[in-house]
Amino acid sequence: MKLLLDIFLTFARIGLFTFGGGYAMLPMLERELVEKKHWVTEEDLANYFAIGQCTPGIIAVNTATFTGHKLKKIPGAIFATLGVIFPSVVIILFLAAFVTHFAEIEWVQHAFAGIRACVCVLIFFSVLKLGKKSVKNLLTWGVFLVVLALAMFTNLSTVLLVIAVGIFGVIFTALKERRKAQ
Amino acid sequence: MMTILRLCAEFFMTGLFAVGGGLATLPFLYEIGEKTGWYTDTDVLDMLAISESTPGPIGVNMATYAGYGVSGVPGGICATLALVLPSVIISVIISGFLEKFKGNSLVQGTFGILRPASTALITAAGLGVAWKVFFPQGLGTGNLWNMLFAVIDYKALILAAVIVLVMTFWK
């Protein structure tokens, strides 16, 4: 029960400080889950993001569900998910009830311009950490650069990209194993 | 009561079919608005702005907002839970599968190749954010100076530089 509460509170904190959608939560996830709590590894996070890309639903929720499930099965998954959406639900209900045209208030716009600049830097540091663990040799550098170029300069859907890389991964690994076995 | 059920059904379907994160819910949200008249296209745009400036995924925010508009606080909560339910179920199934086959070399090898792809997608998204932050008006025209340095948002750049310094030296 204590762990479930801890899961809920940790994910509520992550949900509270996730500005600008799924990817922006990566720095918080690294800090809270990998460095502070040691619940998952850097590799786990990269796996969850890859799976989250090609399964239905919001990546933040998928990641929370995965981590919660790893720690404490289905109750863990439920508490983590409820935690990560809790702050947003409360904030939006509050805004919907009391504040109209929230996004047009001038100081709000200035505050969030600042927050976005911070988010940029945080994502940059997170990507460096993630890259150190996942991009290590010629093959992984190749995959990284090709996917980066396709994601930036074409309109291919990310779902398609992840599925294509997944299929490539299965075939490549199977062939490698076979050669090893021979 | 019927409205709440309908609300749950609509957002459950959105959660089930919107693949690939927050913005993927956008077309579904427009469709629900058009079909049911619960909110207008302008509301969705407002919501997008609010979502970008408050914590939380846009899908969750939109479900809460629309649900609240339709039937108050219970509506907001029900719509949000309905939206996340499909991904929770699917993720639990995949997570169980992953734990079972964690030692499998095919699974390990495949994820070893998926991880750099996932890193690349996050990098691309991060660069997209950076682009909007540092060049809010896009690139200028003419020579290199006008294209880059005349239009860059210096306030954002200085703020970012300060954060980089703080994060590097204050561990």
HADDOCK unambig.tbl for C-alpha pairs under 7 A between the chains (distance, minus, plus):
assign (segid A and resid 15 and name CA) (segid B and resid 55 and name CA) 6.58 0.50 0.50
assign (segid A and resid 15 and name CA) (segid B and resid 56 and name CA) 5.95 0.50 0.50
assign (segid A and resid 16 and name CA) (segid B and resid 55 and name CA) 5.58 0.50 0.50
assign (segid A and resid 17 and name CA) (segid B and resid 55 and name CA) 5.84 0.50 0.50
assign (segid A and resid 18 and name CA) (segid B and resid 55 and name CA) 4.82 0.50 0.50
assign (segid A and resid 18 and name CA) (segid B and resid 56 and name CA) 5.73 0.50 0.50
assign (segid A and resid 19 and name CA) (segid B and resid 52 and name CA) 6.61 0.50 0.50
assign (segid A and resid 19 and name CA) (segid B and resid 53 and name CA) 6.57 0.50 0.50
assign (segid A and resid 19 and name CA) (segid B and resid 54 and name CA) 5.91 0.50 0.50
assign (segid A and resid 19 and name CA) (segid B and resid 55 and name CA) 4.29 0.50 0.50
assign (segid A and resid 19 and name CA) (segid B and resid 56 and name CA) 6.25 0.50 0.50
assign (segid A and resid 20 and name CA) (segid B and resid 51 and name CA) 6.93 0.50 0.50
assign (segid A and resid 20 and name CA) (segid B and resid 52 and name CA) 4.79 0.50 0.50
assign (segid A and resid 20 and name CA) (segid B and resid 53 and name CA) 6.83 0.50 0.50
assign (segid A and resid 20 and name CA) (segid B and resid 55 and name CA) 6.76 0.50 0.50
assign (segid A and resid 21 and name CA) (segid B and resid 22 and name CA) 6.46 0.50 0.50
assign (segid A and resid 21 and name CA) (segid B and resid 56 and name CA) 6.11 0.50 0.50
assign (segid A and resid 21 and name CA) (segid B and resid 57 and name CA) 4.68 0.50 0.50
assign (segid A and resid 21 and name CA) (segid B and resid 58 and name CA) 6.65 0.50 0.50
assign (segid A and resid 22 and name CA) (segid B and resid 21 and name CA) 6.85 0.50 0.50
assign (segid A and resid 22 and name CA) (segid B and resid 22 and name CA) 6.81 0.50 0.50
assign (segid A and resid 22 and name CA) (segid B and resid 57 and name CA) 6.33 0.50 0.50
assign (segid A and resid 23 and name CA) (segid B and resid 122 and name CA) 6.34 0.50 0.50
assign (segid A and resid 46 and name CA) (segid B and resid 115 and name CA) 5.37 0.50 0.50
assign (segid A and resid 46 and name CA) (segid B and resid 118 and name CA) 6.22 0.50 0.50
assign (segid A and resid 46 and name CA) (segid B and resid 119 and name CA) 6.91 0.50 0.50
assign (segid A and resid 47 and name CA) (segid B and resid 111 and name CA) 6.50 0.50 0.50
assign (segid A and resid 47 and name CA) (segid B and resid 115 and name CA) 6.00 0.50 0.50
assign (segid A and resid 49 and name CA) (segid B and resid 118 and name CA) 6.33 0.50 0.50
assign (segid A and resid 50 and name CA) (segid B and resid 114 and name CA) 6.49 0.50 0.50
assign (segid A and resid 50 and name CA) (segid B and resid 115 and name CA) 6.75 0.50 0.50
assign (segid A and resid 50 and name CA) (segid B and resid 118 and name CA) 5.10 0.50 0.50
assign (segid A and resid 52 and name CA) (segid B and resid 20 and name CA) 6.79 0.50 0.50
assign (segid A and resid 53 and name CA) (segid B and resid 19 and name CA) 6.97 0.50 0.50
assign (segid A and resid 53 and name CA) (segid B and resid 20 and name CA) 4.47 0.50 0.50
assign (segid A and resid 53 and name CA) (segid B and resid 21 and name CA) 6.51 0.50 0.50
assign (segid A and resid 54 and name CA) (segid B and resid 19 and name CA) 6.02 0.50 0.50
assign (segid A and resid 54 and name CA) (segid B and resid 20 and name CA) 5.67 0.50 0.50
assign (segid A and resid 55 and name CA) (segid B and resid 19 and name CA) 5.63 0.50 0.50
assign (segid A and resid 55 and name CA) (segid B and resid 20 and name CA) 6.73 0.50 0.50
assign (segid A and resid 56 and name CA) (segid B and resid 15 and name CA) 6.40 0.50 0.50
assign (segid A and resid 56 and name CA) (segid B and resid 16 and name CA) 5.45 0.50 0.50
assign (segid A and resid 56 and name CA) (segid B and resid 17 and name CA) 5.78 0.50 0.50
assign (segid A and resid 56 and name CA) (segid B and resid 18 and name CA) 5.43 0.50 0.50
assign (segid A and resid 56 and name CA) (segid B and resid 19 and name CA) 4.11 0.50 0.50
assign (segid A and resid 56 and name CA) (segid B and resid 20 and name CA) 6.55 0.50 0.50
assign (segid A and resid 56 and name CA) (segid B and resid 87 and name CA) 5.77 0.50 0.50
assign (segid A and resid 57 and name CA) (segid B and resid 15 and name CA) 5.12 0.50 0.50
assign (segid A and resid 57 and name CA) (segid B and resid 16 and name CA) 6.50 0.50 0.50
assign (segid A and resid 57 and name CA) (segid B and resid 18 and name CA) 5.94 0.50 0.50
assign (segid A and resid 57 and name CA) (segid B and resid 19 and name CA) 5.86 0.50 0.50
assign (segid A and resid 57 and name CA) (segid B and resid 20 and name CA) 6.94 0.50 0.50
assign (segid A and resid 57 and name CA) (segid B and resid 21 and name CA) 6.08 0.50 0.50
assign (segid A and resid 57 and name CA) (segid B and resid 84 and name CA) 6.68 0.50 0.50
assign (segid A and resid 57 and name CA) (segid B and resid 87 and name CA) 4.95 0.50 0.50
assign (segid A and resid 58 and name CA) (segid B and resid 21 and name CA) 4.35 0.50 0.50
assign (segid A and resid 58 and name CA) (segid B and resid 22 and name CA) 5.40 0.50 0.50
assign (segid A and resid 59 and name CA) (segid B and resid 21 and name CA) 5.09 0.50 0.50
assign (segid A and resid 62 and name CA) (segid B and resid 87 and name CA) 6.27 0.50 0.50
assign (segid A and resid 62 and name CA) (segid B and resid 88 and name CA) 6.68 0.50 0.50
assign (segid A and resid 62 and name CA) (segid B and resid 91 and name CA) 6.04 0.50 0.50
assign (segid A and resid 65 and name CA) (segid B and resid 88 and name CA) 5.95 0.50 0.50
assign (segid A and resid 65 and name CA) (segid B and resid 91 and name CA) 6.29 0.50 0.50
assign (segid A and resid 65 and name CA) (segid B and resid 92 and name CA) 6.72 0.50 0.50
assign (segid A and resid 66 and name CA) (segid B and resid 91 and name CA) 6.25 0.50 0.50
assign (segid A and resid 66 and name CA) (segid B and resid 92 and name CA) 6.69 0.50 0.50
assign (segid A and resid 66 and name CA) (segid B and resid 95 and name CA) 5.89 0.50 0.50
assign (segid A and resid 69 and name CA) (segid B and resid 92 and name CA) 6.53 0.50 0.50
assign (segid A and resid 69 and name CA) (segid B and resid 95 and name CA) 6.89 0.50 0.50
assign (segid A and resid 85 and name CA) (segid B and resid 56 and name CA) 6.99 0.50 0.50
assign (segid A and resid 88 and name CA) (segid B and resid 55 and name CA) 6.10 0.50 0.50
assign (segid A and resid 88 and name CA) (segid B and resid 56 and name CA) 5.09 0.50 0.50
assign (segid A and resid 88 and name CA) (segid B and resid 61 and name CA) 6.35 0.50 0.50
assign (segid A and resid 89 and name CA) (segid B and resid 61 and name CA) 6.68 0.50 0.50
assign (segid A and resid 89 and name CA) (segid B and resid 64 and name CA) 6.00 0.50 0.50
assign (segid A and resid 92 and name CA) (segid B and resid 61 and name CA) 6.28 0.50 0.50
assign (segid A and resid 92 and name CA) (segid B and resid 64 and name CA) 6.57 0.50 0.50
assign (segid A and resid 92 and name CA) (segid B and resid 65 and name CA) 6.29 0.50 0.50
assign (segid A and resid 93 and name CA) (segid B and resid 64 and name CA) 6.79 0.50 0.50
assign (segid A and resid 93 and name CA) (segid B and resid 65 and name CA) 6.72 0.50 0.50
assign (segid A and resid 93 and name CA) (segid B and resid 68 and name CA) 6.91 0.50 0.50
assign (segid A and resid 93 and name CA) (segid B and resid 73 and name CA) 6.96 0.50 0.50
assign (segid A and resid 96 and name CA) (segid B and resid 65 and name CA) 6.45 0.50 0.50
assign (segid A and resid 102 and name CA) (segid B and resid 50 and name CA) 6.99 0.50 0.50
assign (segid A and resid 103 and name CA) (segid B and resid 49 and name CA) 6.06 0.50 0.50
assign (segid A and resid 103 and name CA) (segid B and resid 50 and name CA) 5.40 0.50 0.50
assign (segid A and resid 112 and name CA) (segid B and resid 53 and name CA) 5.85 0.50 0.50
assign (segid A and resid 114 and name CA) (segid B and resid 156 and name CA) 6.82 0.50 0.50
assign (segid A and resid 116 and name CA) (segid B and resid 133 and name CA) 6.71 0.50 0.50
assign (segid A and resid 117 and name CA) (segid B and resid 133 and name CA) 6.15 0.50 0.50
assign (segid A and resid 117 and name CA) (segid B and resid 156 and name CA) 5.86 0.50 0.50
assign (segid A and resid 117 and name CA) (segid B and resid 159 and name CA) 6.97 0.50 0.50
assign (segid A and resid 117 and name CA) (segid B and resid 160 and name CA) 5.74 0.50 0.50
assign (segid A and resid 118 and name CA) (segid B and resid 160 and name CA) 6.15 0.50 0.50
assign (segid A and resid 118 and name CA) (segid B and resid 163 and name CA) 6.93 0.50 0.50
assign (segid A and resid 120 and name CA) (segid B and resid 126 and name CA) 6.32 0.50 0.50
assign (segid A and resid 120 and name CA) (segid B and resid 129 and name CA) 6.48 0.50 0.50
assign (segid A and resid 120 and name CA) (segid B and resid 130 and name CA) 5.63 0.50 0.50
assign (segid A and resid 121 and name CA) (segid B and resid 160 and name CA) 6.27 0.50 0.50
assign (segid A and resid 121 and name CA) (segid B and resid 164 and name CA) 6.62 0.50 0.50
assign (segid A and resid 123 and name CA) (segid B and resid 126 and name CA) 6.10 0.50 0.50
assign (segid A and resid 124 and name CA) (segid B and resid 126 and name CA) 7.00 0.50 0.50
assign (segid A and resid 127 and name CA) (segid B and resid 119 and name CA) 6.66 0.50 0.50
assign (segid A and resid 127 and name CA) (segid B and resid 123 and name CA) 6.40 0.50 0.50
assign (segid A and resid 130 and name CA) (segid B and resid 119 and name CA) 6.66 0.50 0.50
assign (segid A and resid 131 and name CA) (segid B and resid 119 and name CA) 6.40 0.50 0.50
assign (segid A and resid 134 and name CA) (segid B and resid 115 and name CA) 5.66 0.50 0.50
assign (segid A and resid 134 and name CA) (segid B and resid 116 and name CA) 5.34 0.50 0.50
assign (segid A and resid 135 and name CA) (segid B and resid 116 and name CA) 5.53 0.50 0.50
assign (segid A and resid 140 and name CA) (segid B and resid 113 and name CA) 6.28 0.50 0.50
assign (segid A and resid 140 and name CA) (segid B and resid 116 and name CA) 5.79 0.50 0.50
assign (segid A and resid 143 and name CA) (segid B and resid 116 and name CA) 6.25 0.50 0.50
assign (segid A and resid 143 and name CA) (segid B and resid 117 and name CA) 6.01 0.50 0.50
assign (segid A and resid 144 and name CA) (segid B and resid 116 and name CA) 4.94 0.50 0.50
assign (segid A and resid 144 and name CA) (segid B and resid 117 and name CA) 5.26 0.50 0.50
assign (segid A and resid 144 and name CA) (segid B and resid 120 and name CA) 5.21 0.50 0.50
assign (segid A and resid 147 and name CA) (segid B and resid 117 and name CA) 5.83 0.50 0.50
assign (segid A and resid 147 and name CA) (segid B and resid 120 and name CA) 5.94 0.50 0.50
assign (segid A and resid 148 and name CA) (segid B and resid 120 and name CA) 4.77 0.50 0.50
assign (segid A and resid 148 and name CA) (segid B and resid 121 and name CA) 6.22 0.50 0.50
assign (segid A and resid 148 and name CA) (segid B and resid 124 and name CA) 6.01 0.50 0.50
assign (segid A and resid 151 and name CA) (segid B and resid 121 and name CA) 6.54 0.50 0.50
assign (segid A and resid 151 and name CA) (segid B and resid 124 and name CA) 6.32 0.50 0.50
assign (segid A and resid 152 and name CA) (segid B and resid 124 and name CA) 5.90 0.50 0.50
assign (segid A and resid 158 and name CA) (segid B and resid 20 and name CA) 6.80 0.50 0.50
assign (segid A and resid 159 and name CA) (segid B and resid 20 and name CA) 5.94 0.50 0.50
assign (segid A and resid 165 and name CA) (segid B and resid 114 and name CA) 6.28 0.50 0.50
assign (segid A and resid 166 and name CA) (segid B and resid 110 and name CA) 6.39 0.50 0.50
assign (segid A and resid 166 and name CA) (segid B and resid 114 and name CA) 6.10 0.50 0.50
assign (segid A and resid 169 and name CA) (segid B and resid 109 and name CA) 6.88 0.50 0.50
assign (segid A and resid 169 and name CA) (segid B and resid 110 and name CA) 4.38 0.50 0.50
assign (segid A and resid 169 and name CA) (segid B and resid 113 and name CA) 5.59 0.50 0.50
assign (segid A and resid 170 and name CA) (segid B and resid 106 and name CA) 6.63 0.50 0.50
assign (segid A and resid 170 and name CA) (segid B and resid 110 and name CA) 5.25 0.50 0.50
assign (segid A and resid 173 and name CA) (segid B and resid 106 and name CA) 5.97 0.50 0.50
assign (segid A and resid 173 and name CA) (segid B and resid 109 and name CA) 5.54 0.50 0.50
assign (segid A and resid 173 and name CA) (segid B and resid 110 and name CA) 6.45 0.50 0.50
assign (segid A and resid 174 and name CA) (segid B and resid 106 and name CA) 6.50 0.50 0.50
